[in-house]
Amino acid sequence: RVTNVGIVMGGRAALVIDTGLGPRNGARVLAQARRLAGDLPLYLTVTHFHPEHGFGAQAFAGAATIVYNAGQRAELRRKGSGYLDMFAGFAPAVAAELRGVEFVDPDVVYDGEFELDLGGHTAVLRAVGPAHTASDQIVLVDGRVLFGGDLLETRIFPIAPYFSPYDVDFDGVRWIDVLDQLIGLAPEIVVPGHGEVSDVSLIREVRDYLDFVRTAVLRLRADDVSVDEAAKTVEVDARARWTTWERPEWIGFAVRAFWATL
């Protein structure tokens, strides 16, 4: 499924959240934002550095004020080229979208939290990683609309980017803690990284799944089961419980990540 992109319109400025995959999609998002915002200033932020969320940022260079948390900037610099090569190898169509990607630095870098008064609407950018990545960010608009990036997916087994030894920053235990915090915010509208817009029940569903994997891994490790057997067992059980969810290949990645960190 394609990435969800947000455009938050205010009376004084507009905020774009995520760019889509590559410069062509970034340019499309920019054109739509400019159509809606007219001559108002634009801001851009991304929920995390992964290619389908942030590798269109170059289209916004000079056209918007780009805002990242400090961890995002560091993670992009550290891993961006490797992820570009990895994603380009997935399929020719993906490689075509990523052709010509140039990494751009943000104009504004923050630690912790950054508030944008857009005029009539307030967007709070908050660093919450490590979880799905080392530097996840949420965006909370007017205290009621939550953009969660890939901390949340609708009817998709959560993406666990545990690619040992190249990227081992996935932190499932802390991801669960972050979701508990997001539940406490009681948002009315929840926009996941991929899939349909939902409400706070989506956060609970993803949290329950991650806790299910954590609990299963602890049990299976105590029983001296191998990690490969554990991955098979958890996949069977998870697919039987979450029968409508897609992308079951991510279950094994989650098992191995919890196995390595618990």
C-alpha positions as CSV (number, residue, x, y, z in Angstrom):
1,R,0.0,0.0,0.0
2,V,1.1,3.5,-0.7
3,T,2.2,6.0,2.0
4,N,-0.4,8.3,3.6
5,V,0.6,11.9,3.1
6,G,-1.0,14.8,5.1
7,I,-1.5,18.4,4.3
8,V,-2.6,20.5,7.2
9,M,-4.0,23.9,6.2
10,G,-3.9,26.9,8.5
11,G,-4.7,30.6,8.0
12,R,-1.0,31.6,8.0
13,A,0.9,28.5,6.7
14,A,0.5,24.8,5.7
15,L,2.3,21.7,6.9
16,V,3.0,18.7,4.7
17,I,3.6,15.4,6.4
18,D,5.6,12.9,4.4
19,T,6.5,13.1,0.7
20,G,5.9,9.7,-0.8
21,L,8.6,7.7,-2.6
22,G,11.2,9.6,-4.6
23,P,11.4,13.0,-6.3
24,R,8.5,12.6,-8.7
25,N,6.1,11.8,-5.9
26,G,7.6,14.6,-3.8
27,A,6.9,17.0,-6.6
28,R,3.3,15.8,-6.9
29,V,2.8,16.4,-3.2
30,L,4.4,19.8,-3.4
31,A,2.1,20.8,-6.3
32,Q,-1.0,19.7,-4.4
33,A,0.2,21.6,-1.3
34,R,0.8,24.7,-3.3
35,R,-2.6,24.4,-5.0
36,L,-4.3,24.3,-1.6
37,A,-2.1,26.9,0.2
38,G,-1.7,29.4,-2.6
39,D,1.0,31.9,-1.5
40,L,1.1,30.8,2.1
41,P,4.4,29.6,3.6
42,L,4.9,25.8,3.5
43,Y,6.5,23.5,6.1
44,L,7.5,19.9,5.5
45,T,8.2,17.2,8.0
46,V,8.5,13.4,7.7
47,T,7.4,10.8,10.3
48,H,10.7,8.9,9.7
49,F,13.5,8.7,7.3
50,H,12.4,5.6,5.2
51,P,12.3,6.0,1.5
52,E,8.6,5.9,0.9
53,H,8.1,8.6,3.5
54,G,10.9,11.0,3.1
55,F,12.9,10.4,-0.1
56,G,10.9,13.0,-2.0
57,A,12.1,15.9,0.2
58,Q,14.4,17.3,-2.4
59,A,11.3,18.7,-4.2
60,F,10.6,20.9,-1.2
61,A,14.1,22.3,-1.0
62,G,13.8,26.1,-1.2
63,A,10.0,25.8,-1.5
64,A,9.3,24.9,2.1
65,T,10.9,25.1,5.5
66,I,11.9,21.5,6.2
67,V,11.7,20.4,9.9
68,Y,13.2,17.2,11.3
69,N,14.1,16.1,14.8
70,A,17.8,15.7,15.4
71,G,17.6,11.9,15.4
72,Q,16.0,11.9,12.0
73,R,18.7,14.0,10.5
74,A,21.4,11.7,12.0
75,E,19.6,8.5,10.9
76,L,19.1,9.8,7.3
77,R,22.8,10.7,7.1
78,R,23.8,7.3,8.6
79,K,21.5,5.0,6.7
80,G,20.0,6.9,3.8
81,S,22.3,5.6,1.0
82,G,22.0,2.0,2.2
83,Y,18.2,2.2,2.2
84,L,18.2,3.8,-1.2
85,D,20.2,0.9,-2.6
86,M,18.0,-1.7,-0.8
87,F,14.7,-0.2,-1.9
88,A,15.9,0.2,-5.5
89,G,16.5,-3.6,-5.5
90,F,12.9,-4.4,-4.6
91,A,11.5,-3.9,-8.1
92,P,12.2,-2.0,-11.3
93,A,9.2,0.3,-10.7
94,V,10.6,1.3,-7.3
95,A,14.1,1.8,-8.7
96,A,12.6,4.1,-11.3
97,E,10.9,6.3,-8.6
98,L,14.1,6.5,-6.7
99,R,16.2,7.5,-9.6
100,G,17.8,10.9,-9.0
101,V,17.2,11.0,-5.3
102,E,19.3,13.7,-3.5
103,F,19.3,13.9,0.3
104,V,18.6,17.4,1.6
105,D,19.3,18.7,5.1
106,P,16.4,20.2,7.1
107,D,16.2,23.9,7.7
108,V,15.1,23.5,11.3
109,V,16.3,20.7,13.7
110,Y,14.7,20.2,17.1
111,D,15.1,18.0,20.1
112,G,12.0,16.7,21.9
113,E,9.1,18.7,20.6
114,F,8.5,21.5,18.1
115,E,5.2,23.5,17.8
116,L,4.0,25.1,14.6
117,D,1.2,27.7,14.8
118,L,-0.3,27.5,11.3
119,G,-3.0,30.0,12.0
120,G,-6.2,28.5,13.5
121,H,-4.5,25.1,13.8
122,T,-1.5,24.0,15.8
123,A,0.7,21.1,14.9
124,V,3.0,19.6,17.5
125,L,5.9,17.6,16.2
126,R,7.2,15.1,18.8
127,A,10.2,12.8,18.7
128,V,9.2,9.4,20.1
129,G,11.8,7.0,18.8
130,P,13.5,4.5,19.0
131,A,10.6,2.2,18.1
132,H,9.9,1.4,14.4
133,T,13.1,3.4,13.7
134,A,15.7,5.1,15.9
135,S,14.0,8.5,15.3
136,D,10.3,8.1,14.9
137,Q,8.2,11.3,15.0
138,I,4.5,11.8,15.5
139,V,2.5,14.9,14.5
140,L,-0.5,15.9,16.7
141,V,-2.8,18.5,15.2
142,D,-5.1,20.5,17.5
143,G,-4.7,17.7,20.1
144,R,-7.2,15.5,18.1
145,V,-5.6,14.3,14.8
146,L,-2.6,12.0,15.1
147,F,-0.2,11.2,12.3
148,G,1.7,8.2,13.5
149,G,3.8,7.1,10.5
150,D,4.8,3.5,10.5
151,L,4.3,3.2,14.2
152,L,0.8,2.3,13.0
153,E,-0.6,0.4,10.0
154,T,-4.2,-0.5,9.2
155,R,-4.7,-4.2,8.7
156,I,-1.0,-4.8,8.0
157,F,1.3,-6.7,10.3
158,P,3.5,-3.9,11.6
159,I,6.7,-3.3,9.6
160,A,9.7,-4.5,11.7
161,P,12.8,-3.2,9.9
162,Y,15.2,-5.5,11.6
163,F,17.9,-6.1,9.0
164,S,20.8,-7.5,11.0
165,P,23.6,-6.5,10.9
166,Y,22.8,-3.4,8.8
167,D,19.9,-1.9,10.8
168,V,19.1,-3.2,14.3
169,D,17.6,0.0,15.7
170,F,14.0,-1.5,15.9
171,D,13.0,-1.4,19.5
172,G,9.8,-3.4,20.0
173,V,9.6,-3.0,23.8
174,R,9.8,0.8,23.5
175,W,7.4,0.7,20.6
176,I,4.8,-0.7,23.0
177,D,5.6,2.0,25.5
178,V,5.2,4.7,22.8
179,L,1.8,3.2,21.8
180,D,0.7,3.3,25.4
181,Q,1.6,7.0,25.4
182,L,-0.4,7.6,22.2
183,I,-3.4,5.8,23.6
184,G,-3.2,8.3,26.5
185,L,-3.5,11.2,24.1
186,A,-7.0,9.9,23.1
187,P,-6.9,11.2,19.5
188,E,-10.1,11.3,17.6
189,I,-8.6,10.6,14.2
190,V,-5.5,8.4,13.7
191,V,-3.6,8.5,10.4
192,P,-1.4,5.5,10.0
193,G,1.7,5.3,7.7
194,H,-0.2,3.0,5.4
195,G,-3.8,2.0,5.2
196,E,-7.2,3.5,6.1
197,V,-7.6,6.4,8.5
198,S,-8.9,5.2,11.8
199,D,-9.3,6.1,15.5
200,V,-7.6,5.2,18.8
201,S,-8.7,1.6,18.4
202,L,-6.0,1.2,15.7
203,I,-3.3,2.1,18.3
204,R,-4.7,-0.5,20.7
205,E,-4.7,-3.2,17.9
206,V,-1.1,-2.6,17.0
207,R,-0.1,-2.5,20.6
208,D,-1.9,-5.8,21.3
209,Y,0.0,-7.5,18.4
210,L,3.4,-6.3,19.5
211,D,2.7,-7.4,23.0
212,F,1.6,-10.8,21.6
213,V,4.9,-11.2,19.8
214,R,6.9,-10.1,22.9
215,T,5.0,-12.5,25.2
216,A,5.4,-15.4,22.7
217,V,9.1,-14.8,22.3
218,L,9.7,-14.8,26.1
219,R,7.8,-18.1,26.4
220,L,9.5,-19.8,23.5
221,R,13.0,-18.7,24.5
222,A,12.3,-20.1,28.0
223,D,11.4,-23.4,26.3
224,D,14.8,-23.5,24.5
225,V,13.1,-23.2,21.1
226,S,15.3,-21.9,18.2
227,V,14.7,-18.5,16.8
228,D,13.7,-20.0,13.5
229,E,11.2,-22.3,15.1
230,A,9.9,-19.5,17.1
231,A,9.3,-17.4,14.0
232,K,7.3,-20.2,12.4
233,T,5.2,-20.8,15.5
234,V,4.5,-17.1,16.1
235,E,3.6,-16.6,12.4
236,V,1.0,-19.4,12.5
237,D,-0.5,-18.1,15.7
238,A,-0.6,-14.5,14.6
239,R,-2.1,-15.2,11.2
240,A,-4.8,-17.3,12.9
241,R,-5.6,-14.4,15.3
242,W,-5.4,-11.4,12.9
243,T,-7.0,-13.1,9.8
244,T,-7.6,-9.9,7.8
245,W,-4.1,-8.5,8.1
246,E,-1.7,-8.3,5.2
247,R,2.1,-8.6,4.9
248,P,2.7,-11.6,7.2
249,E,6.3,-11.7,6.1
250,W,6.9,-9.0,8.8
251,I,6.0,-11.3,11.6
252,G,9.3,-13.2,11.4
253,F,11.3,-10.0,11.4
254,A,9.5,-8.9,14.6
255,V,10.2,-12.2,16.3
256,R,13.9,-11.9,15.5
257,A,14.1,-8.3,16.7
258,F,12.4,-9.1,20.0
259,W,14.6,-12.3,20.3
260,A,17.7,-10.2,20.0
261,T,16.7,-7.4,22.4
262,L,14.7,-9.1,25.2
